[in-house]
């Protein structure tokens, strides 16, 4: 009679351990590269980005910061402008 509960606990434990040993799916970042660059920038830099964004002055374009990402430079700049549109 005692063998059945012990066997059940053993099987259940093995199943749980097997589930824990599986590789976890890679989590996607919750922030885009543009948002990451925004939050890494200093308060003064953010202020300058917003000033340049509001001015829309072709003579003084916004210089997007560099930020490590898998995006091309053009994609990153587009993403950064979307962030400026939201934040400023």
Backbone as JSON Lines, residues from 0, in Angstrom:
{"i":0,"aa":"X","n":[0.81,-1.2,0.0],"ca":[0.0,0.0,0.0],"c":[0.86,1.26,0.0]}
{"i":1,"aa":"X","n":[2.01,1.21,0.64],"ca":[2.84,2.39,0.71],"c":[3.61,2.64,-0.58]}
{"i":2,"aa":"X","n":[3.72,1.62,-1.42],"ca":[4.49,1.78,-2.64],"c":[3.81,2.72,-3.64]}
{"i":3,"aa":"X","n":[2.52,2.73,-3.71],"ca":[1.79,3.56,-4.67],"c":[2.02,5.05,-4.41]}
{"i":4,"aa":"X","n":[1.86,5.55,-3.17],"ca":[2.12,6.97,-2.95],"c":[3.58,7.35,-3.18]}
{"i":5,"aa":"X","n":[4.49,6.48,-2.82],"ca":[5.91,6.77,-3.03],"c":[6.21,6.82,-4.52]}
{"i":6,"aa":"X","n":[5.65,5.9,-5.27],"ca":[5.84,5.88,-6.72],"c":[5.25,7.14,-7.36]}
{"i":7,"aa":"X","n":[4.09,7.55,-6.89],"ca":[3.44,8.76,-7.42],"c":[4.3,9.99,-7.15]}
{"i":8,"aa":"X","n":[4.84,10.09,-5.95],"ca":[5.7,11.23,-5.6],"c":[6.97,11.21,-6.44]}
{"i":9,"aa":"X","n":[7.53,10.05,-6.66],"ca":[8.75,9.93,-7.45],"c":[8.5,10.34,-8.9]}
{"i":10,"aa":"X","n":[7.41,9.87,-9.47],"ca":[7.08,10.22,-10.86],"c":[6.79,11.71,-10.98]}
{"i":11,"aa":"X","n":[6.05,12.25,-10.04],"ca":[5.73,13.68,-10.06],"c":[7.0,14.52,-9.93]}
{"i":12,"aa":"X","n":[7.89,14.13,-9.03],"ca":[9.16,14.85,-8.85],"c":[9.99,14.81,-10.13]}
{"i":13,"aa":"X","n":[10.05,13.66,-10.77],"ca":[10.81,13.53,-12.01],"c":[10.22,14.42,-13.1]}
{"i":14,"aa":"X","n":[8.9,14.48,-13.17],"ca":[8.24,15.31,-14.18],"c":[8.52,16.79,-13.92]}
{"i":15,"aa":"X","n":[8.49,17.2,-12.66],"ca":[8.77,18.6,-12.33],"c":[10.22,18.96,-12.64]}
{"i":16,"aa":"X","n":[11.14,18.08,-12.31],"ca":[12.55,18.33,-12.61],"c":[12.79,18.4,-14.12]}
{"i":17,"aa":"X","n":[12.13,17.55,-14.87],"ca":[12.28,17.58,-16.33],"c":[11.75,18.9,-16.88]}
{"i":18,"aa":"X","n":[10.65,19.38,-16.32],"ca":[10.08,20.66,-16.76],"c":[10.99,21.83,-16.43]}
{"i":19,"aa":"X","n":[11.64,21.77,-15.29],"ca":[12.55,22.85,-14.89],"c":[13.83,22.84,-15.71]}
{"i":20,"aa":"X","n":[14.22,21.68,-16.2],"ca":[15.46,21.56,-16.95],"c":[15.31,22.03,-18.4]}
{"i":21,"aa":"X","n":[14.08,22.22,-18.87],"ca":[13.88,22.66,-20.25],"c":[14.4,24.07,-20.41]}
{"i":22,"aa":"X","n":[14.9,24.33,-21.61],"ca":[15.43,25.65,-21.88],"c":[14.3,26.67,-21.92]}
{"i":23,"aa":"X","n":[14.53,27.78,-21.26],"ca":[13.53,28.84,-21.21],"c":[13.55,29.61,-22.54]}
{"i":24,"aa":"X","n":[12.4,30.03,-23.02],"ca":[12.39,30.82,-24.25],"c":[13.06,32.16,-24.01]}
{"i":25,"aa":"X","n":[13.7,32.67,-25.05],"ca":[14.39,33.95,-24.92],"c":[13.35,35.06,-24.78]}
{"i":26,"aa":"X","n":[13.53,35.89,-23.77],"ca":[12.61,37.0,-23.55],"c":[13.0,38.16,-24.46]}
{"i":27,"aa":"X","n":[12.01,38.79,-25.03],"ca":[12.26,39.96,-25.86],"c":[12.35,41.18,-24.96]}
{"i":28,"aa":"X","n":[13.19,42.12,-25.31],"ca":[13.29,43.33,-24.49],"c":[11.97,44.09,-24.52]}
{"i":29,"aa":"X","n":[11.64,44.71,-23.41],"ca":[10.39,45.45,-23.34],"c":[10.54,46.85,-23.93]}
{"i":30,"aa":"X","n":[11.77,47.3,-24.06],"ca":[12.02,48.61,-24.63],"c":[12.65,48.46,-26.01]}
{"i":31,"aa":"X","n":[12.32,49.38,-26.87],"ca":[12.98,49.4,-28.17],"c":[14.36,50.04,-27.97]}
{"i":32,"aa":"X","n":[15.19,49.98,-29.0],"ca":[16.52,50.58,-28.92],"c":[16.41,52.1,-28.73]}
{"i":33,"aa":"X","n":[15.43,52.7,-29.4],"ca":[15.23,54.15,-29.25],"c":[14.86,54.53,-27.83]}
{"i":34,"aa":"X","n":[14.0,53.72,-27.21],"ca":[13.62,53.98,-25.82],"c":[14.82,53.76,-24.89]}
{"i":35,"aa":"X","n":[15.61,52.73,-25.18],"ca":[16.8,52.48,-24.37],"c":[17.76,53.66,-24.42]}
{"i":36,"aa":"X","n":[17.95,54.21,-25.62],"ca":[18.83,55.37,-25.77],"c":[18.27,56.57,-25.02]}
{"i":37,"aa":"X","n":[16.96,56.74,-25.07],"ca":[16.32,57.86,-24.36],"c":[16.57,57.75,-22.86]}
{"i":38,"aa":"X","n":[16.36,56.57,-22.29],"ca":[16.49,56.41,-20.85],"c":[17.95,56.41,-20.4]}
{"i":39,"aa":"X","n":[18.89,56.11,-21.29],"ca":[20.3,56.18,-20.93],"c":[20.84,57.6,-21.01]}
{"i":40,"aa":"X","n":[20.15,58.46,-21.74],"ca":[20.61,59.84,-21.9],"c":[20.43,60.61,-20.59]}
{"i":41,"aa":"X","n":[21.28,61.59,-20.41],"ca":[21.16,62.43,-19.21],"c":[19.95,63.35,-19.36]}
{"i":42,"aa":"X","n":[19.56,63.95,-18.26],"ca":[18.4,64.86,-18.29],"c":[18.68,66.04,-19.23]}
{"i":43,"aa":"X","n":[19.91,66.53,-19.21],"ca":[20.28,67.65,-20.08],"c":[20.22,67.24,-21.55]}
{"i":44,"aa":"X","n":[20.69,66.02,-21.85],"ca":[20.63,65.54,-23.24],"c":[19.18,65.39,-23.69]}
{"i":45,"aa":"X","n":[18.33,64.85,-22.82],"ca":[16.92,64.7,-23.17],"c":[16.3,66.06,-23.48]}
{"i":46,"aa":"X","n":[16.66,67.05,-22.67],"ca":[16.14,68.4,-22.88],"c":[16.59,68.93,-24.24]}
{"i":47,"aa":"X","n":[17.86,68.71,-24.6],"ca":[18.36,69.15,-25.9],"c":[17.67,68.42,-27.05]}
{"i":48,"aa":"X","n":[17.43,67.11,-26.88],"ca":[16.73,66.36,-27.92],"c":[15.34,66.93,-28.14]}
{"i":49,"aa":"X","n":[14.65,67.22,-27.06],"ca":[13.28,67.76,-27.18],"c":[13.29,69.15,-27.8]}
{"i":50,"aa":"X","n":[14.26,69.98,-27.4],"ca":[14.36,71.33,-27.98],"c":[14.56,71.23,-29.5]}
{"i":51,"aa":"X","n":[15.48,70.37,-29.92],"ca":[15.75,70.21,-31.35],"c":[14.54,69.62,-32.07]}
{"i":52,"aa":"X","n":[13.85,68.68,-31.42],"ca":[12.67,68.07,-32.04],"c":[11.57,69.11,-32.22]}
{"i":53,"aa":"X","n":[11.35,69.93,-31.23],"ca":[10.29,70.95,-31.33],"c":[10.63,72.02,-32.36]}
{"i":54,"aa":"X","n":[11.92,72.33,-32.5],"ca":[12.34,73.4,-33.42],"c":[12.19,72.98,-34.87]}
{"i":55,"aa":"X","n":[12.33,71.69,-35.18],"ca":[12.26,71.2,-36.57],"c":[13.13,72.03,-37.49]}
{"i":56,"aa":"X","n":[14.33,72.36,-37.03],"ca":[15.24,73.21,-37.79],"c":[16.19,72.36,-38.62]}
{"i":57,"aa":"X","n":[16.06,72.39,-39.96],"ca":[16.94,71.58,-40.79],"c":[18.41,71.97,-40.67]}
{"i":58,"aa":"X","n":[18.67,73.21,-40.26],"ca":[20.05,73.66,-40.09],"c":[20.69,73.05,-38.84]}
{"i":59,"aa":"X","n":[19.86,72.66,-37.89],"ca":[20.35,72.04,-36.64],"c":[19.58,70.75,-36.39]}
{"i":60,"aa":"X","n":[19.85,69.72,-37.18],"ca":[19.11,68.47,-37.01],"c":[19.46,67.79,-35.69]}
{"i":61,"aa":"X","n":[18.59,66.92,-35.28],"ca":[18.82,66.16,-34.06],"c":[19.91,65.13,-34.34]}
{"i":62,"aa":"X","n":[20.9,65.1,-33.49],"ca":[21.92,64.05,-33.65],"c":[21.54,62.92,-32.71]}
{"i":63,"aa":"X","n":[21.04,61.85,-33.29],"ca":[20.62,60.7,-32.5],"c":[21.84,60.07,-31.84]}
{"i":64,"aa":"X","n":[21.7,59.67,-30.59],"ca":[22.84,59.05,-29.9],"c":[23.17,57.68,-30.49]}
{"i":65,"aa":"X","n":[24.33,57.19,-30.16],"ca":[24.66,55.83,-30.56],"c":[24.16,54.9,-29.47]}
{"i":66,"aa":"X","n":[23.71,53.75,-29.9],"ca":[23.17,52.78,-28.95],"c":[23.3,51.39,-29.57]}
{"i":67,"aa":"X","n":[23.78,50.45,-28.8],"ca":[23.96,49.09,-29.3],"c":[22.6,48.44,-29.56]}
{"i":68,"aa":"X","n":[22.37,48.07,-30.8],"ca":[21.13,47.38,-31.14],"c":[21.35,46.58,-32.41]}
{"i":69,"aa":"X","n":[20.4,45.72,-32.69],"ca":[20.47,44.9,-33.91],"c":[19.88,45.64,-35.11]}
{"i":70,"aa":"X","n":[19.33,46.81,-34.88],"ca":[18.73,47.6,-35.96],"c":[19.82,48.28,-36.78]}
{"i":71,"aa":"X","n":[19.48,48.6,-38.03],"ca":[20.39,49.43,-38.82],"c":[20.34,50.84,-38.25]}
{"i":72,"aa":"X","n":[21.29,51.65,-38.63],"ca":[21.32,53.03,-38.12],"c":[20.04,53.77,-38.5]}
{"i":73,"aa":"X","n":[19.58,53.58,-39.73],"ca":[18.35,54.24,-40.17],"c":[17.14,53.81,-39.37]}
{"i":74,"aa":"X","n":[17.03,52.51,-39.1],"ca":[15.91,52.01,-38.3],"c":[15.97,52.57,-36.88]}
{"i":75,"aa":"X","n":[17.19,52.62,-36.34],"ca":[17.34,53.16,-34.99],"c":[16.94,54.63,-34.93]}
{"i":76,"aa":"X","n":[17.38,55.4,-35.91],"ca":[17.05,56.83,-35.92],"c":[15.53,57.02,-36.04]}
{"i":77,"aa":"X","n":[14.88,56.24,-36.89],"ca":[13.42,56.31,-37.01],"c":[12.75,55.98,-35.68]}
{"i":78,"aa":"X","n":[13.25,54.95,-35.03],"ca":[12.71,54.55,-33.72],"c":[12.94,55.66,-32.7]}
{"i":79,"aa":"X","n":[14.11,56.27,-32.71],"ca":[14.42,57.34,-31.77],"c":[13.51,58.54,-31.98]}
{"i":80,"aa":"X","n":[13.22,58.86,-33.24],"ca":[12.29,59.96,-33.53],"c":[10.88,59.65,-33.02]}
{"i":81,"aa":"X","n":[10.47,58.38,-33.13],"ca":[9.15,58.0,-32.57],"c":[9.13,58.2,-31.06]}
{"i":82,"aa":"X","n":[10.24,57.9,-30.41],"ca":[10.33,58.1,-28.96],"c":[10.26,59.59,-28.64]}
{"i":83,"aa":"X","n":[10.96,60.4,-29.41],"ca":[10.91,61.85,-29.18],"c":[9.49,62.38,-29.37]}
{"i":84,"aa":"X","n":[8.8,61.87,-30.36],"ca":[7.42,62.3,-30.6],"c":[6.55,62.0,-29.39]}
{"i":85,"aa":"X","n":[6.77,60.84,-28.76],"ca":[6.0,60.45,-27.57],"c":[6.4,61.24,-26.34]}
{"i":86,"aa":"X","n":[7.7,61.4,-26.14],"ca":[8.22,61.97,-24.89],"c":[8.22,63.48,-24.87]}
{"i":87,"aa":"X","n":[8.37,64.11,-26.04],"ca":[8.48,65.57,-26.06],"c":[7.12,66.15,-26.35]}
